[in-house]
Amino acid sequence: MRWLLLFATLLSWVLCFTRHGPGAMACWLFAGIAGAIATVLGFAQARIKANARPETMLDVTAMRKQRDKPPQA
């Protein structure tokens, strides 16, 4: 999905700079800015998801029980 967003953003920038009327240029410029923001957020989300720990590792109650258990000799 993020690659499709990137392609659409680049296409809107190309269309923005090839238009002769100010209305069409403004429309494509707005689409390009919105697409750039969406593309950056999409790539950031994918990067965060790739580096995140699985949910099974985040079992806080099990870690607390293990921490509060008295040491065995």
N, C-alpha and C positions, 0 to 999 in steps of 0.2 A: 504494500500500500504506500509505503514511504517513497518508493521509487516512482510510482505513478504521480504522487504529489510533486516530486522534484521535476518530473517531465512536464507536468501541467504548469508549474511555476515558470520554468524556463520558456515554455511556449507563450505564456502570457507576457513575459518580458519582451520577447521577440515581437509579438503583436503590438505591444505598447510602443516600441520604438520605430515601427514601420507604418503607423497610422498617421494620417495627415490632419485629421480633425481633432480639436481639443477634447470633445466629449468622449470619443472612442479611446483616445489616449489616456484620459483620466480613468475611464472604466477599466482598461487593461492594467493600468498602473496600480489601481486599488486591488485588483485581482492578484497582481504579482506580489504586492506587499503582504496581503493576507496569505497567499500561498507560500511565501518565504517563511512566515511565522509558523504556519502549519507544518511545513517541511522540517524546519529545525526542531520543533517539538516532537515530530514523528521519529526523527533520527535519535533524539535524546531519549525518548521512551524505549526505543529498541536497545540502545546501549545500556540503559539502566536495567532493563529486564534481563539482558544477557549476563550482567554481573551480579544480579541479586541472588541471595541465598534461597534455597527452596523453603517452603513454608514449614516443612518438617523440622528444619533446623531452628526455627523460631519458637519452639515450645518453651515459653518462659516459665510456666508452672513446673515443668520437669526440672529445669535448671535451678529454680528456687528450692525445690525439695532436695535436690542433690547438694546444694550449698548448705542448707540448714541441717543436714544429716550429721550426727556426731561422728567424729573420726573413729575408725576401728583400729584396735591395736593388735 
